[in-house]
Amino acid sequence: MAESLPSMESAYYEPPPAPEFDVDSTSFAHSTTVEITGADDTVIYYTTDGSDPRVSGEIYEEPLTITRSTLIRAVALRDGYMSPVVQIRLLCTTPVAPRPRINDPYWGG
């Protein structure tokens, strides 16, 4: 009995689809929540400091609460294959109060 050869379709592995970000808006006043979704059979790694999630990513387990301007990058992993890295930039629009300067007459110095 002759063995059958694998089909050309199974000879090449397709990387998992890239994760997707679910967020109300990319700009926010005080805080926002970000969910990262991917295919059911993938593990998602992410960073919130703009670094490469393939190198220093944390495993995504629950929605992220963001309170300052942030660059989130994410990648999906399945069976040793990685998706393309995706990213989202979130902008906090709350103005930051200036810090008082010592010896400034306005601040009583």
C-alpha positions in Angstrom: 0.0 0.0 0.0 1.5 3.3 -1.1 1.6 6.2 1.3 -0.1 9.3 0.2 1.9 12.5 0.0 0.6 15.6 1.8 -1.4 18.0 -0.3 0.2 21.3 -1.4 -2.4 23.1 0.8 -1.1 21.4 4.0 2.6 21.7 3.0 2.7 25.5 3.8 1.6 26.8 7.2 -0.2 30.1 7.3 0.6 32.4 10.3 -2.2 33.3 12.6 -4.2 36.4 11.9 -3.0 39.6 13.6 -4.7 40.6 16.9 -7.3 43.4 16.8 -7.8 46.2 19.3 -11.2 47.0 20.7 -11.4 50.5 22.1 -14.1 53.2 22.1 -11.8 56.0 20.9 -8.0 56.5 20.4 -8.3 59.7 22.4 -9.6 59.9 25.9 -9.9 62.3 28.9 -8.9 60.3 32.0 -8.8 56.6 31.2 -9.9 54.1 28.7 -10.2 50.3 28.4 -8.6 48.3 25.6 -9.4 44.8 24.7 -7.1 42.8 22.4 -8.8 39.9 20.5 -7.4 37.2 18.4 -8.2 33.8 17.0 -9.3 31.2 19.6 -6.2 29.1 19.2 -3.7 31.9 19.6 -1.8 33.4 22.5 -1.5 37.2 22.4 1.6 39.0 23.6 1.6 42.8 24.1 3.6 45.8 25.3 2.5 49.2 26.5 5.8 51.0 26.2 6.2 50.7 22.4 8.8 47.9 22.6 8.6 44.8 20.4 6.1 42.3 21.8 8.0 39.4 20.1 10.9 40.1 22.5 9.5 41.6 25.7 5.7 41.0 25.5 3.4 40.0 28.3 0.7 37.4 27.8 -2.7 39.2 27.3 -5.2 37.9 29.8 -7.7 40.7 30.6 -8.6 44.2 29.3 -6.1 46.9 29.8 -6.9 50.2 31.6 -4.9 53.0 30.1 -4.5 56.3 32.0 -1.8 58.1 29.9 -0.8 58.4 26.3 0.4 55.0 25.3 1.6 53.0 22.3 0.3 49.4 22.5 1.9 46.7 20.3 0.6 43.2 20.0 1.3 39.9 18.2 -0.5 36.5 18.1 1.4 33.2 18.4 0.1 29.8 17.3 2.1 26.6 17.0 5.4 28.5 16.9 4.3 30.9 14.2 3.7 34.6 14.8 1.3 37.1 13.2 2.5 40.5 12.0 2.9 43.0 14.8 0.1 45.5 15.1 -0.1 48.7 17.1 -2.4 51.4 18.3 -1.5 54.8 19.7 -3.8 56.2 22.4 -3.8 59.9 23.3 -4.8 61.2 26.8 -6.2 64.7 26.3 -6.3 65.7 29.9 -4.0 68.7 30.4 -1.3 68.3 32.9 -1.1 71.1 35.5 2.3 72.8 35.5 4.5 72.0 38.4 5.2 75.0 40.7 8.6 76.4 40.4 10.6 77.3 43.5 11.3 81.0 43.8 8.4 81.8 41.4 6.4 84.9 42.7 3.2 83.5 41.3 3.5 80.5 43.6 4.6 82.6 46.6 8.3 82.0 46.3 
